[in-house]
């Protein structure tokens, strides 16, 4: 403490009370906080996050190692067991062709998941490129890129995929169907990123980087993009679920994957004529499909809530 | 206002040209000769082939063909279906049915969705709200054809309340079940959107002012909160009209509703490429027009929008 007592006439605050070093010092013990750390703290407290994450991990394991979950060959179909009731080994019964329903669901998982993943890679790459340049550079480039996005956005992507799949009816496989869905689904990502970049590019740290002489492109990559990517992650998680639904819808309409490819959409499509006699052949693949989509949408919602402080305050 | 309408229509033109160009390009890129397909397994007479090629302008460069096709669209000529019937004639017959179904679905999803969303928003965090959120999430993740089959199975087969397929002429009572199914896809989104919009509006200053003026809740909720919460809901319904069109295709196909959607559905199932393309073009045009009309209505409703951009 200070020992020079100020005279009672003019009071001066003792100088050594708070050393300047203490004001500037970074609290070493405290963990740094940013958007992602806050979001993680928020998410890990929520049961919805753990439930959806656990289901997604399970789905990925099923897709990678289907034989861990069933020993029955999904292609071993015996017509005499057509629409047969469940047994001890064939827990969900048999479909019209006499194949094991459970085994087909397990082996169909990888198809749905790979379509979903390829589609989001495509929409994220296209959406980030278009949204990034349109939002950051603005001007005529923005006009051109945004109008291009409008054109693709104006065709409902399932209808567009129907046309593409009808045109390429000879080449139906997982890649073509993902391309057909993704090529018209990216403007949603681009729009979200563009709006966010418009908001971020006027922030103080961008101006600071400019003042330091960092090149524009480098500012975009190092400062603007990482700070605007959060909403893209939300859109991407939700659109993974939407892409799986799109694949199933196309397969259901008969313009999706060929019948030889095992997919939930194909199984549901094949079972529709037996709704009256063997509803289980339709219900079980539908449940698998819905749970998968639900868990991705749920995860997207949790991430959105965690990343958006406004939404957090509203809860 | 006139300037806003003009600007908006002007903006729609490149989108219209772009979408039709894209669709036409996709078909043009179709592998194989479309004329040879007409003859099936038979080998056609080269002279006849040449005449047909000229008749359908297939000897012209791609861009000329595109403008001929665009000119046809403006004259109301969408091409000919596989059965030889002009697409415009099929549209005239099937369109009224689809409109009837769509209006019923829109009515159900709006009335139901807004009421449930409003109650949820007003009782945030209560049991009603929590269950509405969970149920809407489940509806969002169910593909439309699954909802259609489950509805058909429960209400049509198990309970016998409704017919599983719609009879010719599509009377209103037969369309109730398909309309509910069609409504279910966007219903959940409307519930959630109304809910969050109501929660946001509730905390605004003018609502607090209304309360402090001593107005009753019965007046504040419908007049101050609900009306101001509906703008994002209406926007959503317009942009999601495309989902409704796809949903109509699947629903009409499953319930055998004799509308535009079923025609498209059957053309897809039978692999009739040119018919599919004609109908998709028609649907995209409808979608564009609906969005344009909604945009124009907004300018009318909310003066702020006219001055943006």
HADDOCK unambig.tbl for C-alpha pairs under 7 A between the chains (distance, minus, plus):
assign (segid A and resid 150 and name CA) (segid B and resid 15 and name CA) 6.56 0.50 0.50
assign (segid A and resid 151 and name CA) (segid B and resid 15 and name CA) 4.96 0.50 0.50
assign (segid A and resid 151 and name CA) (segid B and resid 18 and name CA) 5.74 0.50 0.50
assign (segid A and resid 151 and name CA) (segid B and resid 19 and name CA) 5.57 0.50 0.50
assign (segid A and resid 154 and name CA) (segid B and resid 288 and name CA) 6.67 0.50 0.50
assign (segid A and resid 155 and name CA) (segid B and resid 19 and name CA) 6.91 0.50 0.50
assign (segid A and resid 155 and name CA) (segid B and resid 284 and name CA) 5.77 0.50 0.50
assign (segid A and resid 156 and name CA) (segid B and resid 242 and name CA) 5.26 0.50 0.50
assign (segid A and resid 158 and name CA) (segid B and resid 246 and name CA) 6.99 0.50 0.50
assign (segid A and resid 159 and name CA) (segid B and resid 246 and name CA) 6.79 0.50 0.50
assign (segid A and resid 159 and name CA) (segid B and resid 280 and name CA) 6.41 0.50 0.50
assign (segid A and resid 163 and name CA) (segid B and resid 276 and name CA) 6.95 0.50 0.50
assign (segid A and resid 163 and name CA) (segid B and resid 277 and name CA) 6.29 0.50 0.50
assign (segid A and resid 164 and name CA) (segid B and resid 26 and name CA) 6.66 0.50 0.50
assign (segid A and resid 166 and name CA) (segid B and resid 271 and name CA) 6.80 0.50 0.50
assign (segid A and resid 166 and name CA) (segid B and resid 273 and name CA) 5.90 0.50 0.50
assign (segid A and resid 167 and name CA) (segid B and resid 27 and name CA) 6.35 0.50 0.50
assign (segid A and resid 167 and name CA) (segid B and resid 30 and name CA) 5.18 0.50 0.50
assign (segid A and resid 167 and name CA) (segid B and resid 273 and name CA) 6.91 0.50 0.50
assign (segid A and resid 168 and name CA) (segid B and resid 30 and name CA) 6.79 0.50 0.50
assign (segid A and resid 245 and name CA) (segid B and resid 143 and name CA) 5.99 0.50 0.50
assign (segid A and resid 253 and name CA) (segid B and resid 268 and name CA) 6.86 0.50 0.50
assign (segid A and resid 253 and name CA) (segid B and resid 269 and name CA) 6.21 0.50 0.50
assign (segid A and resid 254 and name CA) (segid B and resid 269 and name CA) 5.77 0.50 0.50
assign (segid A and resid 286 and name CA) (segid B and resid 146 and name CA) 6.39 0.50 0.50
assign (segid A and resid 290 and name CA) (segid B and resid 141 and name CA) 5.71 0.50 0.50
assign (segid A and resid 290 and name CA) (segid B and resid 142 and name CA) 5.33 0.50 0.50
assign (segid A and resid 293 and name CA) (segid B and resid 141 and name CA) 5.43 0.50 0.50
assign (segid A and resid 294 and name CA) (segid B and resid 138 and name CA) 6.57 0.50 0.50
assign (segid A and resid 294 and name CA) (segid B and resid 141 and name CA) 4.98 0.50 0.50
